[in-house]
Amino acid sequence: MGIEQKAGDMGIVTASLEQVVNWSRSNAMWPLLFGLACCAIEMMGAQSANYDLSRFGMEINRASPRQADLMIVAGRVSRKMAPVVRRLYDQMADPKWVIAMGDCAACGGVFNNYAIVQGVDEIVPVDVYVAGCPPRPEALIDGIIHLHEKVRRMRLDGTLREPVHLS
């Protein structure tokens, strides 16, 4: 007989510390302003009243990496911009996550040349890839939901409890 049966209808909530921490991390992510190209317009559109990212606890995009824990790389990253992206990532507080938004951020897109980084995962570790050129705000919101599921499955040391199976 567990505490749920003994407590009855007294309104007692039972959860592990890991579940509470991951719930609070996933529902209070603060994204870093980092739009590089046309995908940034769609990222701004996701903040509008039609899509409303504030329902996920993301009311304000932060301008300082020290206040952010989610970097959304929206658009193509040039070789000149790569050290800046890495510096901003390093200045973010742990735990931190990265979403690569758009084909250019994921794999260089149509820009297959020496000046464009062929995937932002060469610079920073990416947690979620959002496909499209440019992806719609709904796709970014779907990527954020997948990131929330991943964060809820994490242990306190940063490793995953079980593999993430996204449909």
Secondary structure, 3 states (H helix, E strand, C coil): CCHHHHHCCCCCCCCCHHHHHHHHHHCCCCEECCECCCHHHHHHHHCCCCCCHHHHCCCCCECCHHHCCEEEEECCCECCCHHHHHHHHHHCCCCCEEEEECHHHHHCCCCCCCCECCCHHHCCCCCEEECCCCCCHHHHHHHHHHHHHHHHCECCCCCECCCCCCC
